[in-house]
Amino acid sequence: MAQGPVSGQYVLGIDLGTTSVKAVLLETKTNRVTDSQTRQTKADISSDTGIQAKEQDAGRIVDALNECIAALPKYRLQGVIRIGVSGQMHGVVFWKAGKGCDWLRTGECHMFQPIDVSPLITWQDGRCTREFLSSLPLPDSHLSLATGFGCTTVFWYLKHRPDFLTPFTAAGTIQDYVVTMLCGQERPMMSVQNAASWGYFNTKANEWNEEILRKAGFPVRLLPRVVESGSIAGETSSEWHGVPVHTPVGVALGDCQCSVYSCMVEKTDAVLNVSTSAQLTFALPPTFQPPQRPDPSSPLSYFPYFDGCYLAVAASLNGGNVLATFVGMLTEWIRELGLDINSSSIYTQSIQAALNQHRTDLLISPTIFGERHAPDHLGSASSISAANVSLGHMTRALCRGIVQNLLSMLPPRRLQESGVQRIMGSGNALSRNEVLKQEVEKAFPLPVVYGKDVDSAVGVAMILSDRI
């Protein structure tokens, strides 16, 4: 792309997702996205802690981030006036305070690379069993604990591998790490949104349950300082791929909240997002206050949003990842039969088969990854007959099951009683799947609108443009 003179002002929005990194430039004058880049992270790594572990290489995530930023027009990067960063919630990465990266010069630009940083233990991690979670102290919070949460992961290491934590003096989500490195800060800051996603954080008092954690032997030195969501964490300590030094950087935010911000046009909208996982979300009135104590059996959570308000969130662990597992299973079966068909073709043909199969009596409960409120409730199939075992029946039943599972967590009647008037459908797994769209439209007694797609990178850029 030909470079031109710096013109206009831009907010750089970044989202560090489960499978990819995205960066966008939002022009502040028009509120229009002028440029966008996405890179797959390919960051999953094997772990010796057990089959339920889910870890990612932080270095590969940062490599994908640097590739995204470097691919954006440099003349526009030079006009960036603020940076917003969102990312996958709940997870934790550890590093040594003040020593988490090296800044390198590549040509005319600077970039950073992680050093002495642990793997990212993600939100999908399953090492904390129900028995282990029940052995932990009860939090002073309205949010329940779950495996894959930052604080529960630290407790797991304390019990099973205490030496692992010894070298580290800082911790945060992967987005907190990136903000800390960009700003060259000694210790990380964390937004209320990300702190709540770790567990053991009281959103009313806006503070960690330090006394409870300290009594349990938790290394409270690892807890970041918490600040209001939407505030500025600091300034860039170096030029970065053309972004000027001393550019303000917002405290890292949760991808769920940023995705909602990107596409919730009216307060009476609910947002249905089906990507790797699936969420159904609506905004609660400013007067709402969450319960004093968590209800581990409740499928509905209340996530902090902005200005003391909350989102009601049915956050399912089973979304596009279920369809990906199904396609992966078919691919493996076909390979075992001595044939070779790529997974992309299998996905396309599966969707087409389901489009030709308008209805099915096959029932599939797709919860192969469990749910946070019911980790032992795994997937199943029923009402199987000789007449409904075709590819079309299976694919349609699977898509319907994903939708019905989400609605069992947050029924349409609850939405209507809360004043929701329409559903904003979004997410990659939904936008590219006509069968899933059909099942969504059948299931909801409300209008379903597509087009303004959920986008956490755009959402965090909008937040830094609108609110600061």
N, C-alpha and C positions, 0 to 999 in steps of 0.2 A: 504493500500500500504506500502510495506516495505520501511523503511527509509535508506538512504545511506549517505555517506559523501557529503559535499557541493562540487559540481563540476560544473564548468561553471558559466557563468554570465547570468542573466535574466532581462528582463523588464517586470514588472507587468502592464498589460493593463486592465482597468476597464471601463465598460459602464453601466451607470444608465439609463435604458430605460423606456418606458412608462408602460410596464407590467412586465419586468424582469430585473435582474441584471446579468451581465456576467463578469467573470474575466479570463484572460488567462496569461500564462507565455510564453514569447518569448525568446528563446535562442539567445543571441546576435551574437555568432560565426557562427551559421548556418542560422539565421533568420527564424527559425522553431518554430512553436507553439508546446510546449511539453505537456502542460496541459491546461484544460479548465473546468470551472464550471459555471453553470447557475442556478439561482433560480427565481421563480416567486415571485413578490413582494406582490401581493394581497393587494395593498396599497390604492385602491380607497375607499373614505369615503363620506358619505352624507354631504351636506352643507345646512345651513339654509339661504343662500343668494339667493336661487332660483334654479329652475330646470335646468338652463343653466350652473350652476357652475360645475366645474370639479376639485376636490381637492384630494390630496393623503396624507397619513400619512407618514411623513418623517422618523419616528421611524421604521416603517415596511420596508422602503427602506433600511435603514442602517442595520436592522436585516438581510435582504437578502444578503446585501454586506458582512457582517461579516461571514455569513454561507458559502458564496462562497470562501472567502479567507481561512477560516479555513479548507475547504475541499481540498485545494491544498497541494501538498507534502511540508511538512515543511522544509525538507533539501534543496529543491529548493528555497523556499521563503527566506531562509537564504542567498541565492546567488543573491537576487534581488539588482540591482544597480541603478534602476530608476523606478518611478511609473508614469504612464500616466492615466488620468481620462477624459472620455468624458461622455456626457449625453444628455437627452432631452432638446432641446433649448427652449427659449422664457419664460419658467415658472419662478416663483419667490417663494422663501422661506425666511422667516424673522427670525432673532434671535438677542440675546443680544451680542454685541461685546465682545469678550474675555470670554464668558460664554455659549457657544453653546453646550457643551457636557461634559460628565464625562468619564474619562478613568478608566476602570475596569481591574482587573487581573483575568483571568480565567485559572486555572492550571498554566502552564508555560508561558502563552501568555497574551498580553494586547489587549484590544478592546475598542472602544468608543461607547457611547450611547447618543443620543440627549437629551438635557434638555432645557426647555423654548423655543422651536422651533415651529414656526407656521406650519400649513399644507402647503404643496406645492400646489400652484395654478398653474395648468399645462397649456401647450400650447393648450389643448383642451377646456379650459374654455371659456364659452360664455356669461359671465355676461355683457360685454361691448357691448351694442347695437350699431347699425349704428348711431343712433341719438346721443348717448353719445360720440362716437368717433369723430363725426363731431363738437362737442362742444370743443374739445381739441385744444390747440395751434398747428399750423403747425410745424413739425420738420424741422430742418436744416440737412437733410439726404436724401439719394437717396432711402431709404427704407420706405415703407408705414407703417402706424400703423394698428394694428389689435387686436381684442380681444384675450386674452391669452398671450399678450406680457407683460413683467415685468413692464414697465413704465405705460402702460395703466391700468394695474391692480392696481398699486399704486394710480393713479388718481381716479379710481373707489372707493377705500377705502376712499380717501380724501373727496369725495363728499357724500358717503353713510354711512360710518362707520369710521369717523376720529379717534375715540378712539382706534380702533384696532391697529393703527400704533404706538401709543404713547409708549408702552413698548420697542419697537425694535429700535436698533441702527445699525443693519447690515442687508444686504440682498444680495441675489445672486441666481443663478440657483442652483439646487440640487447638481450638480457636483462642483460648486464653494464652496458650504457649506462643502462638503466632503474634498476637498483639504485644506480648511482653518482649519478644525478640525485636519486633519492629521499633518499639519505643526504647530499647536498650535499658530496660528497667531491671533493677536488682531482684525484685519479687513481683509476682503477678497480682493483678487486680481481677476480680470476678464480678459479673453482674448478678443481681438478685435472681434473674432467670436461670443462669447456669448453676448458681449455688443451690437453688431449690431442687435442681435436677440431680444433685449429688446425694441428697438425703441429709438428715440431721441439721436442717436449716429452718429457722422459724421466720416465715415471711411477714408476720405481724410485727415482730420486734426487729426484723432485718438483721439477724445475727445467728452465728453458728451455735449449736448446743455444746459449747466448749466444756462446761462442767460435766455434762453427761459423758462426753467423749474422753475427757482427761481421766475420769474415774475408771474408764474401761481400758486405759492404757493406750489410747489412740494418740499418734504423734501429731499433736495440734500445730506443730511448727509447719506442717505441710498445707494448712488451710490458708487459702488466699484471702486478702482483704477484700471485703464485699462493698460495692458501690451501686448506686441506682442504675437501673437499666436505662440506656439512652444517654448516659453521661460520657464525657471524654476521659480516656485512660491516660493519654499522654501525647507526645509528638514523635514522629519518625526521627531516629537518631542518625540516619544516613539517607542519602539519595537512594532510591530503590527502583531500578529499571526506568528511570526518568521521573518518578514521583519525587517532588522536592523534599529535601531535608526540612524538618520542623513542621511537617504536615500533621494536623491533629488526627488522632486515631481514636475512634469510639471504643469503649469497653466492649468486649466480645458478647454477643447475644445468642440466644437459642434459635436453632433453625425453625422450630415449630412456630414460635412467635413471629419471626421474620416472614415466614411463608404466609401466615395469616394476614399480616400487615400488607403484603404485596397484592392481595386479591380480595380482601373484605371491603367491598365498595360501600355497603350500608351496615349499620349496627344490627339490622335485622337479618343479615346474611349468616348462614353457617357455611363453613369451608370443609369440603370433603377432599382429602389429599390421599391419593394412592400412589406411592413411590415404592421404595424398598419395603417400608412398612405401610401402615395406613392410619390416618387420623380423621376424626370427625369432630369439629370444633365450632363453638360459638362464644361470643363475648357476653359476659355477665354484667349486670348493671353496676354502677359505681358503689352502690350501697351494699353489694354482696360481700359477706365475710365467710371464709371457709370454716369448716368445723374445727374444733380445738384439737381433736385427736384423729389419727389416720384410721381408715377402715380398709384393712388389707384385702378384704373380699369385694370391695367396690370396684367396678370396671371404669368408673369415672374419676378423673383427677382434675384438680383446679390449679392451673399453672399461672404464676404471676405474669402479667402483661406489662402495662405501663401505668404510671401515676396511681399506683395502689389498686388497680383493677385486675381482674382475673379472667382467664379463659376456661370454660368447661371443655375438657378434652377426653374423648374416648380414643386412647392411643393403643392400637393393636400392633402386636409384633408380627402379624401375618398380613402381608400385602403383596406387592410385586415379587417379593422373595419366594412366595409360594408358587407363583407361576413359573419363576425361574427354576425352581427345584423340579417342578413337573416337566419342563422342557429338558432339563438336564437328565432326568430319569429316562425319558424317551430316547434322548441322544445316546445314552449308555446302552440301553436295550438294543437299539439298532446296531450299534457298534459290535455288541456281543453276537449279533446275528450275522456278522461279517459284512455289513454295509456301512457306508459313510455318507451321512447327510449332515450338513452343518446345522447348528442349533437355531440360527436365524431362520432358515427355511422351515424347520420343524415348528417354530413359533408361529410363523405366518400361516402355514397349512393347518395348524391346530385352531387358530382363530377362524379361518375360513370354514372349517368343518363345523364349528359351533354356530357360525352365522347361518349355515344351512340347516341346523338343528334348532328350531325356534323354541322348543320347550323340552324338558326332561323331568322324569320322576325320580331320577337318581339323586340321592342326597349325599353331599360331601361336607363334612366339617373340616375346614382347612387349617386348623390350628396346630400345624406340625412343629411350630416353634413355641408352643404354649402361649400363655398370656401372663402378664405380670400379676394379675389378680387370681390367676388359676394356672400356675406353671405346669401342673401335672395333667391338665386337660388337653390331651394331644389329639391329632387329627383322626378321622374315621370316615368310613363310607357305609351307607345303608341303602335299603330298597334296591339292591342290585338284582337285575334280572338278565336273562339272555338277550333281551331287546334293548338294553340301555348301556351296553359296554363299549359302544363305538367311541372313536376319538371326539366326535362332535358332542355326544352326551357327556363324556368326561370333562371336556373343556368348559362347556356351559355350566355344568354342575359345580365345577371348581370356582368359576367366576361368581356364580350366585352365592356360593358358600362364603366367599370373602366379604361380600356385601352384607349378607345376613349375619355373619359373625360381628361385624361392626355395629349393625343395628341392634343386636342383642345387648351391646354395651351401652348404646345411647339410642333408645327407641324414638321413632318419629314423633310419637305423642308428646314426649318430653320437649322436643324441639318446638312443636306448635304451642305448647303451654308456656314456653319461654319467649314467645313472640317472634320466632324465626319464620320468615316468609319465603325464603328461597335457599337453594343449595348451590354453592359455587363449586363445581367439580373441577379438579385439577390433579396434577402429578403425572409423571411420565408413564407409569403403568396404566393409568386411566386414559390418558390422551391418545395412546396408540392402540387401544383395545376396544373395538366397537362392541364386542360381546359384554365386556364389563360395563360399558356405558348403558347398554340396554338393560342390564340387570339393576343398575343404579336407578334408572328411570322407572322401572317397574316397582321398585321397593319403596320409593319416597312418594308420599302424597303431596309433595310440594314441587314447584317448578325447579328444574335442574338446568343451570346455565354454565356453558363452557366458554372458553375464549380468553378470559383474563387468567392465565395460568399461574399457579402458585410458583413462586421463585424466591428462595431465601436470599440469594445474592441481590436481586432487585429490591426485595423488602428491606434489607439492612441499609442499602443505599438510600432508599426513600426515607427511612428513619433518620439517617444522618443529615439528610437534606431538609426534612420537615421540622425536626424537633430541636435542632441545635443551631 
